[in-house]
Amino acid sequence: MKNKKIVLFILISLFIVTNIVLYILIEKNSKQQIKLVLDSHTSKLETNFKILLHHLKITSDSAYKSTTNKKFLIDILSRIDENTTNQEKKILRDKLYKKLKDKYEILKSKGVFQYHFVLPNNESFLRMHKVKKFGDDLSNIRLDFKYVNDTKKPISGFTQGKTSHGFRFIYLIFSDTKYLGAMEVSFSSEILQEYLTNIVDLHTHFLVNKEIINVTQWERDDIKLEYLKSSEHKDFMITMTKNHTKKECVTDNKLKLKPIIKEIENRVKENKMFSLYTKNDNKIIVVSFYPVKNIYNKTVAWLVSYENSEYIKNIYTKDFFNKTIGLFIILFIFYFLYMILNQKYLLEKLVNEKTNSLSKLNRELEESEYEVTLINENLEEKIKEEISKSKKIQNELFKSERLASMGEMIGNIAHQWRQPLSVISTAASGIKLQKEFGSLTDDFLLNSCDIINDSTQYLSQTIEDFRHFTKD
C-alpha cells in the first residue's frame, strides 16, 4: 500500500510538471507568434511612413526644380543684397508672391504646408502661407535654415518652428556661382495622420514632445492645428485634426492603454519602433509606435497607429484550445499509465501472496526437514551409542572368551604337564628309594635321568607352544 501511494504521488507530480512544461511551451510558441504579428504591424507603420516621406520628397523636389527653373525667381533674388531697403524688398516680395501664387495653390492641394524663401543672412523674405509676416531673423528660431546658409548644404527632416512643426525640405538657390538663399517646402504633421487614416485605413496619431510645443493652437487661413495631452504618453501632445476627437483619441484611449501604459513609457525611452497590444470589448488592439527624429537625429515625435488584430485573437483561441486538448491528452496518458501500474501492482501483490505461501510452505518443509534431521541425528547418536555398547559387550565377550580359552589352554597345559611331572616325580622317587635301600645302580640312575630329561624337554616344548599361542 505504501508503494502504491508513492507511485500515485510520483504520477501526480509528473502530471503537474508535464502540464506546466506544456503550458510554458504553448505560451512560448504563442508569444513568438504574437511577436511576429506585432513586428508585422511595426513594419507596416514604418513602411507606410517611409512611403509617405518618399512621396513628400518627390513632391518637394518637384516644387524646388519647377520653382528654381523660373527666371523671374533668380532675377528677383539677385537684386537683393545688404544695401537693399525694406521698401525695395517689399516691392520685390509682392512681385514674387504674385508670380508664385497660383503655383502655391497647386502645392497646397498636394499637402504642402509652407512655401518659404529665406535670404543668406537668415532673414525671412517671403512666406507664401503668411505673406504679411516677413523680415524676421530666423537664426535662433530655425536652426535648419542657419545650418543650410552656413554650410551651403540642403537638409530635410522633422523640425520645430516658432509656432509649428513639420517635415521640412530646405534647398539651395544659386545664380551661377552666387548663393541667393534657401527655399523651404514643408508639410504639416497632420498630413501623416490624414494619409495613414484615409488612404491606408490606419488610424494614426502624431505625438510631439511637449517641450517643443509652446502653443496649444496654431492657425492660418486654411488650417487649424490643435494640441492636447496624449493618452499614449504624459510627455507628448497629440495633433488634433478633423479625423480625431478628444473622446475617442484621448479619453477612450486612455482607458484602453491603461494595462500597458507603463510598458509604453519604458519602450519610448529606448527610442526604437515597437508594437504592443491591449484587450478592449473582446477585441485585440495593436498599438504601434514609430520614432520621428529631427535633423539632429533626436527623437522629438512619435507616429502611433491603432489596428484591430484578429490574428492575435485567433492565437489566444488556439492557445486555449491547445492547452485544453493537451491537458486532456496528458490526463489520458497518465490515467493509462496509472491503470498499467495499478495492474502491475495487483499482479505483484498476487505474486507476493503466492511467494509468501510458497515461502511458508518452504519454511514448514524446512522445519520438517529440521525435525527429521534432529531425529536422524538422535538416531545416529543412539546407533553410535548402541554400537559402542555392542563393542563394549563384544570386548567383554572377547575378554571372557579369551579368559575361557586361556582357562581351557591352562587346563590343557596342566593336563599335558601332569603326566611328565608324574614321570619325573616317579623317577626321582625311584632314585631316592633305591639310594635309601642301597640298591641304586648306575643303569637305573642313568635311565631315570634320561626319563627326567625327556619329560623336562617335553615340558619345555609345551611352554613354547603356549608362548606361540598367546602371541598370535
Disulfide bonds with the S-S distance in Angstrom:
none
